[in-house]
């Protein structure tokens, strides 16, 4: 059963829980795949940072300021790549 308060980032229904953007362009299959791959790569990198810092991925804090900054930059990189895909 699906959760009506959460919509997958590659779903065509992604305006449901977004009050800022009222219209989205429907993505084709390749664009959806690219968006998922970019997000998966970011997630793998963040998990690696937790491994390097000796912290638990379930926690939201990195082991050092440097690793926290690296995670922030990765999140920004993913955001800009997704923005390119969805424009």
N, C-alpha and C positions, 0 to 999 in steps of 0.2 A: 504494500500500500504506500502511495506517495505522500510526502509531507507537504501540505499546501503553503507552508511558510518558507520553504526552501526550494529553489529552482536551480537545476544544474547549470553551470556556467556556459555550456554549449547548447543548452535547450533553446528552442525557438520561443519559449514562454518566459524568457528571462526579464521581461518588463514587469512581471507580477509583483516582485518585491523590491522594486527600485523606484523611489520617489523622484529622483533627479532626472533620469533619462526616460523620456516618455515614448520614444520610438527607437527601435533597433532594426538594423538590416538583417534579414534572414541569411544565415551563413550556409554556404554549401558544405558538402561532406569533407572536402579537403581542408577548408578553413576550420571546421570544427576539430578535425584531427590535429592540425597544427596548433590550435589553441590548447588542446589537451596535452600535447607533447611539450609545449613551452612550460605549462604549469607543472607537469610531472618532472621536468628537468629542474625547475626551481625547487620543488619539494625534495628531490634527491640531494641537491646542494645544501639545503637547510639541514637535512638529516646528517649529512657529512660534517657540517659545522658542529652539530651537537656531539657527534662521535669524536671529533678532534678536541673539543672542549671538555669532554668527559661528562656531559650533561644528558639528562633524560629528554628525549624528543617530546614526550607527553607534557613536559613543563614548557613554559613559553619563554624562559630566560636562557640565554647563551652563557657560556663559561667566562666570557670576558667582554669588555667594551668593544674590542676589536672584532670579535666574532659577531657581536650584536650588530655592529655597523655593517659587516659583510652581509648579514642576513637582510638588513634593511635595504642595502643596495641591490641584492638579488630580488627582493620583492618589487623594487622599483623597476628593475630590468624586465621582470615578468609583466608588470603592468604596462610598460611601454610597448613591449612586443605584442601583447594582447590588443592594445589600442590600435596598433598597426593592422593586425588581422581583422579587427571588427569595424574599421572605419569605412 
